[in-house]
Protein backbone atom coordinates (compact mmCIF):
# COMPACT_ATOMS: atom_id res chain seq x y z
CA UNK A 1 0.00 0.00 0.00
CA UNK A 2 2.84 2.39 0.84
CA UNK A 3 4.48 1.76 -2.55
CA UNK A 4 1.21 2.53 -4.36
CA UNK A 5 0.93 5.86 -2.50
CA UNK A 6 4.46 6.79 -3.54
CA UNK A 7 3.69 5.88 -7.16
CA UNK A 8 0.49 7.98 -7.11
CA UNK A 9 2.39 10.97 -5.71
CA UNK A 10 5.14 10.77 -8.32
CA UNK A 11 2.67 10.70 -11.21
CA UNK A 12 1.54 14.16 -10.15
CA UNK A 13 5.00 15.57 -10.83
CA UNK A 14 5.68 17.51 -14.01
CA UNK A 15 7.08 15.31 -16.81
CA UNK A 16 8.98 18.21 -18.39
CA UNK A 17 12.35 17.01 -17.10
CA UNK A 18 11.92 13.38 -18.14
CA UNK A 19 14.36 11.83 -20.59
CA UNK A 20 13.20 10.69 -24.01
CA UNK A 21 13.40 7.14 -25.43
CA UNK A 22 14.48 8.65 -28.78
CA UNK A 23 10.90 8.46 -29.99
CA UNK A 24 10.61 4.69 -29.57
CA UNK A 25 7.19 3.54 -28.39
CA UNK A 26 7.77 -0.21 -27.94
CA UNK A 27 10.34 -2.41 -26.27
CA UNK A 28 10.76 -6.16 -25.93
CA UNK A 29 13.03 -7.73 -23.34
CA UNK A 30 14.31 -11.10 -22.25
CA UNK A 31 15.63 -11.65 -18.74
CA UNK A 32 16.98 -14.18 -16.32
CA UNK A 33 14.81 -14.20 -13.19
CA UNK A 34 16.15 -15.10 -9.74
CA UNK A 35 13.63 -15.70 -6.93
CA UNK A 36 15.15 -16.01 -3.48
CA UNK A 37 12.68 -18.52 -2.02
CA UNK A 38 9.26 -20.18 -2.05
CA UNK A 39 7.33 -22.35 0.42
CA UNK A 40 5.50 -25.62 -0.20
CA UNK A 41 2.85 -26.51 2.40
CA UNK A 42 2.25 -30.28 2.37
CA UNK A 43 -0.74 -30.32 4.75
CA UNK A 44 -2.60 -27.05 4.08
CA UNK A 45 -6.00 -28.40 5.19
CA UNK A 46 -4.92 -29.96 8.48
CA UNK A 47 -6.97 -29.07 11.56
CA UNK A 48 -3.72 -28.85 13.55
CA UNK A 49 -2.32 -25.30 13.01
CA UNK A 50 1.25 -26.47 13.60
CA UNK A 51 0.98 -29.14 10.89
CA UNK A 52 -0.99 -26.82 8.60
CA UNK A 53 1.66 -24.08 8.73
CA UNK A 54 4.64 -26.41 8.40
CA UNK A 55 6.36 -25.87 5.04
CA UNK A 56 9.21 -27.12 2.88
CA UNK A 57 11.28 -24.23 1.58
CA UNK A 58 12.88 -24.15 -1.85
CA UNK A 59 15.40 -21.48 -2.69
CA UNK A 60 17.45 -19.96 -5.51
CA UNK A 61 14.90 -20.40 -8.30
CA UNK A 62 16.16 -19.40 -11.77
CA UNK A 63 13.96 -19.05 -14.84
CA UNK A 64 13.57 -17.03 -18.06
CA UNK A 65 11.08 -14.21 -18.63
CA UNK A 66 9.85 -12.12 -21.54
CA UNK A 67 8.13 -8.74 -21.59
CA UNK A 68 6.72 -6.30 -24.12
CA UNK A 69 6.20 -2.67 -23.18
CA UNK A 70 4.40 0.27 -24.81
CA UNK A 71 4.98 3.92 -23.93
CA UNK A 72 1.60 5.57 -23.47
CA UNK A 73 3.06 9.02 -22.80
CA UNK A 74 6.37 10.52 -21.79
CA UNK A 75 6.18 9.31 -18.16
CA UNK A 76 3.83 6.30 -18.40
CA UNK A 77 4.65 2.85 -19.80
CA UNK A 78 2.51 -0.30 -19.76
CA UNK A 79 3.91 -3.82 -19.95
CA UNK A 80 2.83 -7.43 -20.32
CA UNK A 81 5.21 -10.17 -19.16
CA UNK A 82 5.38 -13.93 -18.74
CA UNK A 83 7.79 -16.46 -17.26
CA UNK A 84 8.36 -20.18 -17.05
CA UNK A 85 9.25 -20.91 -13.41
CA UNK A 86 10.08 -24.49 -12.49
CA UNK A 87 12.11 -26.00 -9.66
CA UNK A 88 12.56 -29.20 -7.65
CA UNK A 89 14.50 -29.81 -4.46
CA UNK A 90 15.05 -32.86 -2.30
CA UNK A 91 13.76 -33.21 1.25
CA UNK A 92 12.46 -35.81 3.70
CA UNK A 93 8.84 -34.84 3.22
CA UNK A 94 6.92 -38.14 3.20
CA UNK A 95 5.99 -39.79 6.50
CA UNK A 96 5.71 -43.60 6.43
CA UNK A 97 5.45 -46.24 9.13
CA UNK A 98 7.36 -49.49 9.59
CA UNK A 99 5.43 -51.21 12.37
CA UNK A 100 4.99 -48.48 14.99
CA UNK A 101 8.12 -46.59 13.90
CA UNK A 102 7.71 -43.36 11.96
CA UNK A 103 10.07 -42.74 9.06
CA UNK A 104 10.59 -39.67 6.93
CA UNK A 105 11.30 -40.71 3.35
CA UNK A 106 13.10 -38.63 0.78
CA UNK A 107 11.09 -37.01 -2.02
CA UNK A 108 11.91 -34.53 -4.74
CA UNK A 109 9.32 -31.76 -4.45
CA UNK A 110 8.80 -28.64 -6.47
CA UNK A 111 6.40 -26.71 -8.66
CA UNK A 112 5.85 -25.14 -12.06
CA UNK A 113 4.33 -21.68 -12.44
CA UNK A 114 3.54 -19.69 -15.57
CA UNK A 115 2.74 -16.09 -14.57
CA UNK A 116 1.00 -13.57 -16.82
CA UNK A 117 1.50 -10.09 -15.37
CA UNK A 118 0.29 -6.65 -16.50
CA UNK A 119 2.19 -3.63 -15.19
CA UNK A 120 2.18 0.16 -15.28
CA UNK A 121 5.57 1.88 -15.02
CA UNK A 122 6.40 5.49 -14.23
CA UNK A 123 9.62 6.99 -15.57
CA UNK A 124 11.25 8.85 -12.71
CA UNK A 125 12.02 12.59 -13.20
CA UNK A 126 15.74 12.17 -12.47
CA UNK A 127 16.20 9.73 -15.38
CA UNK A 128 18.75 10.69 -18.03
CA UNK A 129 19.34 9.86 -21.68
CA UNK A 130 21.48 6.87 -20.65
CA UNK A 131 19.91 5.77 -17.37
CA UNK A 132 16.16 5.22 -16.97
CA UNK A 133 14.73 4.68 -13.48
CA UNK A 134 11.20 3.31 -13.19
CA UNK A 135 8.67 2.40 -10.52
CA UNK A 136 6.00 -0.13 -11.39
CA UNK A 137 2.89 -1.80 -10.06
CA UNK A 138 0.34 -4.21 -11.45
CA UNK A 139 -1.55 -7.46 -11.20
CA UNK A 140 -1.00 -11.00 -12.38
CA UNK A 141 -2.60 -14.37 -12.92
CA UNK A 142 -0.54 -17.45 -12.05
CA UNK A 143 -1.04 -20.96 -13.42
CA UNK A 144 0.72 -23.44 -11.17
CA UNK A 145 1.19 -27.13 -10.49
CA UNK A 146 2.90 -29.00 -7.66
CA UNK A 147 5.34 -31.74 -8.66
CA UNK A 148 6.81 -34.69 -6.76
CA UNK A 149 9.03 -37.63 -7.59
CA UNK A 150 9.18 -40.43 -5.04
CA UNK A 151 11.06 -43.65 -5.80
CA UNK A 152 9.85 -44.88 -9.18
CA UNK A 153 6.60 -42.90 -9.23
CA UNK A 154 5.50 -39.35 -9.93
CA UNK A 155 2.53 -37.29 -8.87
CA UNK A 156 -0.23 -36.08 -11.19
CA UNK A 157 -2.43 -33.04 -10.69
CA UNK A 158 -6.09 -33.83 -10.08
CA UNK A 159 -7.18 -30.19 -9.77
CA UNK A 160 -5.39 -26.86 -9.47
CA UNK A 161 -6.38 -23.43 -8.24
CA UNK A 162 -5.37 -20.44 -10.36
CA UNK A 163 -3.78 -17.67 -8.31
CA UNK A 164 -4.20 -13.92 -8.60
CA UNK A 165 -1.91 -11.34 -7.08
CA UNK A 166 -0.49 -7.84 -7.02
CA UNK A 167 3.13 -6.78 -7.47
CA UNK A 168 5.34 -3.70 -7.19
CA UNK A 169 8.77 -3.16 -8.69
CA UNK A 170 11.68 -0.79 -9.08
CA UNK A 171 13.95 -1.00 -12.10
CA UNK A 172 16.81 0.65 -13.95
CA UNK A 173 17.66 0.54 -17.65
CA UNK A 174 21.02 1.50 -19.12
CA UNK A 175 20.80 2.46 -22.79
CA UNK A 176 23.85 1.02 -24.55
CA UNK A 177 22.82 2.00 -28.07
CA UNK A 178 19.85 3.81 -29.57
CA UNK A 179 17.81 0.59 -29.71
CA UNK A 180 19.49 -1.61 -27.11
CA UNK A 181 19.62 -1.46 -23.33
CA UNK A 182 20.35 -3.49 -20.20
CA UNK A 183 17.65 -3.93 -17.56
CA UNK A 184 17.90 -4.58 -13.82
CA UNK A 185 14.70 -4.97 -11.82
CA UNK A 186 13.61 -5.91 -8.30
CA UNK A 187 10.02 -7.12 -7.86
CA UNK A 188 7.88 -7.92 -4.83
CA UNK A 189 4.96 -10.33 -5.23
CA UNK A 190 3.26 -13.11 -3.28
CA UNK A 191 1.32 -15.57 -5.49
CA UNK A 192 -0.22 -18.58 -3.78
CA UNK A 193 -2.05 -21.56 -5.27
CA UNK A 194 -3.47 -24.90 -4.13
CA UNK A 195 -3.42 -28.29 -5.86
CA UNK A 196 -5.02 -31.67 -5.31
CA UNK A 197 -2.53 -34.37 -6.30
CA UNK A 198 -2.52 -38.12 -6.85
CA UNK A 199 0.29 -40.67 -6.94
CA UNK A 200 0.60 -42.51 -10.26
CA UNK A 201 0.72 -45.82 -8.32
CA UNK A 202 0.37 -46.80 -4.67
CA UNK A 203 3.08 -49.48 -4.46
CA UNK A 204 6.43 -47.72 -4.91
CA UNK A 205 9.96 -49.08 -5.23
CA UNK A 206 12.06 -46.92 -2.94
CA UNK A 207 15.74 -47.70 -2.31
CA UNK A 208 15.42 -51.48 -2.82
CA UNK A 209 12.24 -51.71 -0.72
CA UNK A 210 8.54 -51.47 -1.48
CA UNK A 211 6.46 -48.74 0.13
CA UNK A 212 2.67 -48.81 0.13
CA UNK A 213 1.03 -45.41 -0.24
CA UNK A 214 -2.14 -45.49 1.86
CA UNK A 215 -3.43 -42.03 0.96
CA UNK A 216 -2.80 -41.74 -2.76
CA UNK A 217 -4.42 -38.29 -3.04
CA UNK A 218 -3.28 -35.27 -1.05
CA UNK A 219 -3.46 -31.46 -1.08
CA UNK A 220 -0.61 -28.96 -1.33
CA UNK A 221 -0.22 -25.19 -1.28
CA UNK A 222 2.64 -23.25 -2.89
CA UNK A 223 3.51 -19.68 -1.90
CA UNK A 224 6.19 -17.87 -3.93
CA UNK A 225 6.96 -15.21 -1.34
CA UNK A 226 10.63 -14.46 -2.00
CA UNK A 227 12.08 -11.32 -3.56
CA UNK A 228 12.47 -11.47 -7.34
CA UNK A 229 15.39 -10.01 -9.30
CA UNK A 230 15.59 -9.70 -13.10
CA UNK A 231 18.63 -9.08 -15.29
CA UNK A 232 18.15 -8.81 -19.02
CA UNK A 233 18.39 -6.96 -22.31
CA UNK A 234 15.78 -4.73 -23.94
CA UNK A 235 15.30 -3.79 -27.60
CA UNK A 236 13.53 -0.48 -28.33
CA UNK A 237 11.62 0.19 -31.53
TISEVEX-417705 format. One record per residue (C-alpha): x, z, y; residue in three letters; residue number from 0. Coordinates in nm, 4 decimals, decimal comma, m for minus. Example, Ala and Ser with C-alpha at 12.3 -4.5 7.8 and 13.67 -1.06 7.14 Angstrom:
2
<rec <1,2300 0,7800 m0,4500> "Ala" 0> <rec <1,3670 0,7140 m0,1060> "Ser" 1> 
! end
This chain:
237
<rec <0,0000 0,0000 0,0000> "Unk" 0> <rec <0,2842 0,0837 0,2391> "Unk" 1> <rec <0,4477 m0,2552 0,1764> "Unk" 2> <rec <0,1206 m0,4355 0,2531> "Unk" 3> <rec <0,0932 m0,2502 0,5863> "Unk" 4> <rec <0,4463 m0,3539 0,6790> "Unk" 5> <rec <0,3692 m0,7158 0,5882> "Unk" 6> <rec <0,0494 m0,7110 0,7980> "Unk" 7> <rec <0,2386 m0,5714 1,0966> "Unk" 8> <rec <0,5144 m0,8316 1,0774> "Unk" 9> <rec <0,2665 m1,1214 1,0697> "Unk" 10> <rec <0,1536 m1,0150 1,4164> "Unk" 11> <rec <0,4998 m1,0834 1,5570> "Unk" 12> <rec <0,5681 m1,4013 1,7506> "Unk" 13> <rec <0,7076 m1,6808 1,5313> "Unk" 14> <rec <0,8984 m1,8390 1,8207> "Unk" 15> <rec <1,2348 m1,7104 1,7005> "Unk" 16> <rec <1,1919 m1,8144 1,3378> "Unk" 17> <rec <1,4362 m2,0591 1,1832> "Unk" 18> <rec <1,3195 m2,4011 1,0688> "Unk" 19> <rec <1,3397 m2,5430 0,7139> "Unk" 20> <rec <1,4483 m2,8784 0,8647> "Unk" 21> <rec <1,0901 m2,9990 0,8465> "Unk" 22> <rec <1,0606 m2,9573 0,4691> "Unk" 23> <rec <0,7188 m2,8386 0,3539> "Unk" 24> <rec <0,7766 m2,7936 m0,0210> "Unk" 25> <rec <1,0343 m2,6268 m0,2410> "Unk" 26> <rec <1,0757 m2,5930 m0,6162> "Unk" 27> <rec <1,3031 m2,3339 m0,7730> "Unk" 28> <rec <1,4315 m2,2252 m1,1097> "Unk" 29> <rec <1,5632 m1,8740 m1,1649> "Unk" 30> <rec <1,6977 m1,6315 m1,4184> "Unk" 31> <rec <1,4806 m1,3186 m1,4203> "Unk" 32> <rec <1,6146 m0,9740 m1,5103> "Unk" 33> <rec <1,3628 m0,6932 m1,5703> "Unk" 34> <rec <1,5149 m0,3482 m1,6008> "Unk" 35> <rec <1,2679 m0,2017 m1,8523> "Unk" 36> <rec <0,9257 m0,2052 m2,0178> "Unk" 37> <rec <0,7335 0,0415 m2,2345> "Unk" 38> <rec <0,5502 m0,0200 m2,5616> "Unk" 39> <rec <0,2847 0,2398 m2,6515> "Unk" 40> <rec <0,2251 0,2367 m3,0281> "Unk" 41> <rec <m0,0743 0,4750 m3,0315> "Unk" 42> <rec <m0,2600 0,4079 m2,7046> "Unk" 43> <rec <m0,5997 0,5193 m2,8399> "Unk" 44> <rec <m0,4921 0,8477 m2,9961> "Unk" 45> <rec <m0,6965 1,1556 m2,9068> "Unk" 46> <rec <m0,3719 1,3547 m2,8852> "Unk" 47> <rec <m0,2322 1,3006 m2,5302> "Unk" 48> <rec <0,1247 1,3599 m2,6471> "Unk" 49> <rec <0,0977 1,0887 m2,9140> "Unk" 50> <rec <m0,0992 0,8600 m2,6819> "Unk" 51> <rec <0,1659 0,8734 m2,4077> "Unk" 52> <rec <0,4641 0,8396 m2,6412> "Unk" 53> <rec <0,6356 0,5039 m2,5865> "Unk" 54> <rec <0,9206 0,2884 m2,7119> "Unk" 55> <rec <1,1282 0,1582 m2,4231> "Unk" 56> <rec <1,2875 m0,1850 m2,4153> "Unk" 57> <rec <1,5400 m0,2694 m2,1480> "Unk" 58> <rec <1,7448 m0,5506 m1,9959> "Unk" 59> <rec <1,4899 m0,8295 m2,0396> "Unk" 60> <rec <1,6160 m1,1766 m1,9398> "Unk" 61> <rec <1,3960 m1,4841 m1,9050> "Unk" 62> <rec <1,3565 m1,8064 m1,7030> "Unk" 63> <rec <1,1077 m1,8630 m1,4212> "Unk" 64> <rec <0,9855 m2,1539 m1,2117> "Unk" 65> <rec <0,8131 m2,1589 m0,8742> "Unk" 66> <rec <0,6715 m2,4118 m0,6303> "Unk" 67> <rec <0,6200 m2,3184 m0,2666> "Unk" 68> <rec <0,4397 m2,4812 0,0267> "Unk" 69> <rec <0,4984 m2,3926 0,3921> "Unk" 70> <rec <0,1595 m2,3472 0,5573> "Unk" 71> <rec <0,3056 m2,2796 0,9017> "Unk" 72> <rec <0,6368 m2,1791 1,0524> "Unk" 73> <rec <0,6182 m1,8159 0,9305> "Unk" 74> <rec <0,3834 m1,8402 0,6298> "Unk" 75> <rec <0,4649 m1,9800 0,2849> "Unk" 76> <rec <0,2509 m1,9763 m0,0296> "Unk" 77> <rec <0,3909 m1,9951 m0,3816> "Unk" 78> <rec <0,2833 m2,0325 m0,7427> "Unk" 79> <rec <0,5211 m1,9163 m1,0172> "Unk" 80> <rec <0,5375 m1,8745 m1,3928> "Unk" 81> <rec <0,7789 m1,7256 m1,6456> "Unk" 82> <rec <0,8362 m1,7048 m2,0183> "Unk" 83> <rec <0,9248 m1,3413 m2,0915> "Unk" 84> <rec <1,0080 m1,2494 m2,4487> "Unk" 85> <rec <1,2108 m0,9664 m2,5997> "Unk" 86> <rec <1,2565 m0,7653 m2,9199> "Unk" 87> <rec <1,4503 m0,4460 m2,9809> "Unk" 88> <rec <1,5053 m0,2296 m3,2859> "Unk" 89> <rec <1,3762 0,1253 m3,3207> "Unk" 90> <rec <1,2456 0,3698 m3,5810> "Unk" 91> <rec <0,8843 0,3220 m3,4844> "Unk" 92> <rec <0,6921 0,3202 m3,8139> "Unk" 93> <rec <0,5985 0,6503 m3,9793> "Unk" 94> <rec <0,5711 0,6430 m4,3598> "Unk" 95> <rec <0,5445 0,9132 m4,6244> "Unk" 96> <rec <0,7357 0,9592 m4,9486> "Unk" 97> <rec <0,5428 1,2366 m5,1206> "Unk" 98> <rec <0,4993 1,4993 m4,8480> "Unk" 99> <rec <0,8121 1,3898 m4,6594> "Unk" 100> <rec <0,7712 1,1964 m4,3363> "Unk" 101> <rec <1,0069 0,9056 m4,2744> "Unk" 102> <rec <1,0592 0,6927 m3,9675> "Unk" 103> <rec <1,1296 0,3350 m4,0707> "Unk" 104> <rec <1,3104 0,0775 m3,8627> "Unk" 105> <rec <1,1091 m0,2017 m3,7011> "Unk" 106> <rec <1,1910 m0,4736 m3,4530> "Unk" 107> <rec <0,9315 m0,4449 m3,1764> "Unk" 108> <rec <0,8795 m0,6475 m2,8640> "Unk" 109> <rec <0,6396 m0,8662 m2,6705> "Unk" 110> <rec <0,5847 m1,2060 m2,5144> "Unk" 111> <rec <0,4332 m1,2441 m2,1680> "Unk" 112> <rec <0,3543 m1,5569 m1,9688> "Unk" 113> <rec <0,2742 m1,4570 m1,6089> "Unk" 114> <rec <0,1005 m1,6823 m1,3574> "Unk" 115> <rec <0,1502 m1,5370 m1,0085> "Unk" 116> <rec <0,0290 m1,6499 m0,6648> "Unk" 117> <rec <0,2194 m1,5185 m0,3633> "Unk" 118> <rec <0,2184 m1,5280 0,0161> "Unk" 119> <rec <0,5569 m1,5018 0,1879> "Unk" 120> <rec <0,6397 m1,4234 0,5488> "Unk" 121> <rec <0,9620 m1,5571 0,6986> "Unk" 122> <rec <1,1248 m1,2707 0,8850> "Unk" 123> <rec <1,2017 m1,3196 1,2591> "Unk" 124> <rec <1,5740 m1,2474 1,2168> "Unk" 125> <rec <1,6196 m1,5381 0,9728> "Unk" 126> <rec <1,8751 m1,8030 1,0695> "Unk" 127> <rec <1,9339 m2,1675 0,9860> "Unk" 128> <rec <2,1483 m2,0647 0,6872> "Unk" 129> <rec <1,9908 m1,7366 0,5774> "Unk" 130> <rec <1,6157 m1,6971 0,5223> "Unk" 131> <rec <1,4731 m1,3484 0,4680> "Unk" 132> <rec <1,1198 m1,3187 0,3310> "Unk" 133> <rec <0,8666 m1,0517 0,2400> "Unk" 134> <rec <0,6001 m1,1390 m0,0132> "Unk" 135> <rec <0,2892 m1,0060 m0,1803> "Unk" 136> <rec <0,0344 m1,1454 m0,4210> "Unk" 137> <rec <m0,1552 m1,1200 m0,7462> "Unk" 138> <rec <m0,1003 m1,2383 m1,0999> "Unk" 139> <rec <m0,2602 m1,2925 m1,4370> "Unk" 140> <rec <m0,0536 m1,2053 m1,7447> "Unk" 141> <rec <m0,1045 m1,3417 m2,0960> "Unk" 142> <rec <0,0720 m1,1170 m2,3439> "Unk" 143> <rec <0,1191 m1,0487 m2,7130> "Unk" 144> <rec <0,2897 m0,7663 m2,9000> "Unk" 145> <rec <0,5343 m0,8665 m3,1738> "Unk" 146> <rec <0,6806 m0,6755 m3,4694> "Unk" 147> <rec <0,9034 m0,7589 m3,7634> "Unk" 148> <rec <0,9177 m0,5039 m4,0435> "Unk" 149> <rec <1,1057 m0,5797 m4,3648> "Unk" 150> <rec <0,9852 m0,9182 m4,4883> "Unk" 151> <rec <0,6600 m0,9228 m4,2900> "Unk" 152> <rec <0,5502 m0,9925 m3,9352> "Unk" 153> <rec <0,2528 m0,8873 m3,7288> "Unk" 154> <rec <m0,0228 m1,1195 m3,6085> "Unk" 155> <rec <m0,2427 m1,0690 m3,3038> "Unk" 156> <rec <m0,6095 m1,0081 m3,3832> "Unk" 157> <rec <m0,7177 m0,9766 m3,0193> "Unk" 158> <rec <m0,5393 m0,9466 m2,6862> "Unk" 159> <rec <m0,6378 m0,8244 m2,3430> "Unk" 160> <rec <m0,5374 m1,0358 m2,0444> "Unk" 161> <rec <m0,3776 m0,8306 m1,7675> "Unk" 162> <rec <m0,4198 m0,8603 m1,3922> "Unk" 163> <rec <m0,1912 m0,7079 m1,1344> "Unk" 164> <rec <m0,0487 m0,7022 m0,7835> "Unk" 165> <rec <0,3128 m0,7473 m0,6779> "Unk" 166> <rec <0,5335 m0,7189 m0,3699> "Unk" 167> <rec <0,8770 m0,8690 m0,3163> "Unk" 168> <rec <1,1683 m0,9082 m0,0788> "Unk" 169> <rec <1,3953 m1,2099 m0,1004> "Unk" 170> <rec <1,6810 m1,3954 0,0649> "Unk" 171> <rec <1,7661 m1,7649 0,0538> "Unk" 172> <rec <2,1016 m1,9119 0,1498> "Unk" 173> <rec <2,0798 m2,2791 0,2464> "Unk" 174> <rec <2,3848 m2,4549 0,1022> "Unk" 175> <rec <2,2819 m2,8066 0,2002> "Unk" 176> <rec <1,9850 m2,9575 0,3807> "Unk" 177> <rec <1,7813 m2,9713 0,0594> "Unk" 178> <rec <1,9494 m2,7109 m0,1609> "Unk" 179> <rec <1,9615 m2,3331 m0,1464> "Unk" 180> <rec <2,0353 m2,0196 m0,3489> "Unk" 181> <rec <1,7649 m1,7563 m0,3927> "Unk" 182> <rec <1,7900 m1,3821 m0,4579> "Unk" 183> <rec <1,4702 m1,1816 m0,4969> "Unk" 184> <rec <1,3609 m0,8298 m0,5905> "Unk" 185> <rec <1,0021 m0,7856 m0,7117> "Unk" 186> <rec <0,7881 m0,4828 m0,7920> "Unk" 187> <rec <0,4956 m0,5231 m1,0330> "Unk" 188> <rec <0,3257 m0,3280 m1,3110> "Unk" 189> <rec <0,1316 m0,5493 m1,5570> "Unk" 190> <rec <m0,0217 m0,3784 m1,8578> "Unk" 191> <rec <m0,2052 m0,5270 m2,1557> "Unk" 192> <rec <m0,3466 m0,4130 m2,4896> "Unk" 193> <rec <m0,3416 m0,5861 m2,8293> "Unk" 194> <rec <m0,5019 m0,5306 m3,1668> "Unk" 195> <rec <m0,2535 m0,6297 m3,4371> "Unk" 196> <rec <m0,2524 m0,6854 m3,8123> "Unk" 197> <rec <0,0292 m0,6944 m4,0672> "Unk" 198> <rec <0,0598 m1,0259 m4,2511> "Unk" 199> <rec <0,0715 m0,8318 m4,5815> "Unk" 200> <rec <0,0367 m0,4675 m4,6800> "Unk" 201> <rec <0,3084 m0,4465 m4,9484> "Unk" 202> <rec <0,6426 m0,4910 m4,7722> "Unk" 203> <rec <0,9957 m0,5227 m4,9078> "Unk" 204> <rec <1,2061 m0,2936 m4,6916> "Unk" 205> <rec <1,5736 m0,2314 m4,7699> "Unk" 206> <rec <1,5418 m0,2815 m5,1478> "Unk" 207> <rec <1,2238 m0,0720 m5,1712> "Unk" 208> <rec <0,8544 m0,1480 m5,1465> "Unk" 209> <rec <0,6464 0,0131 m4,8738> "Unk" 210> <rec <0,2668 0,0131 m4,8812> "Unk" 211> <rec <0,1030 m0,0243 m4,5408> "Unk" 212> <rec <m0,2139 0,1860 m4,5491> "Unk" 213> <rec <m0,3430 0,0964 m4,2025> "Unk" 214> <rec <m0,2796 m0,2759 m4,1740> "Unk" 215> <rec <m0,4418 m0,3039 m3,8290> "Unk" 216> <rec <m0,3282 m0,1049 m3,5267> "Unk" 217> <rec <m0,3461 m0,1079 m3,1462> "Unk" 218> <rec <m0,0611 m0,1333 m2,8960> "Unk" 219> <rec <m0,0217 m0,1281 m2,5192> "Unk" 220> <rec <0,2640 m0,2894 m2,3248> "Unk" 221> <rec <0,3515 m0,1900 m1,9685> "Unk" 222> <rec <0,6187 m0,3928 m1,7871> "Unk" 223> <rec <0,6957 m0,1344 m1,5205> "Unk" 224> <rec <1,0627 m0,1996 m1,4464> "Unk" 225> <rec <1,2083 m0,3557 m1,1316> "Unk" 226> <rec <1,2471 m0,7340 m1,1473> "Unk" 227> <rec <1,5393 m0,9298 m1,0015> "Unk" 228> <rec <1,5590 m1,3098 m0,9700> "Unk" 229> <rec <1,8626 m1,5289 m0,9082> "Unk" 230> <rec <1,8149 m1,9023 m0,8814> "Unk" 231> <rec <1,8391 m2,2313 m0,6961> "Unk" 232> <rec <1,5778 m2,3940 m0,4732> "Unk" 233> <rec <1,5296 m2,7603 m0,3790> "Unk" 234> <rec <1,3530 m2,8330 m0,0475> "Unk" 235> <rec <1,1619 m3,1534 0,0195> "Unk" 236> 
! end
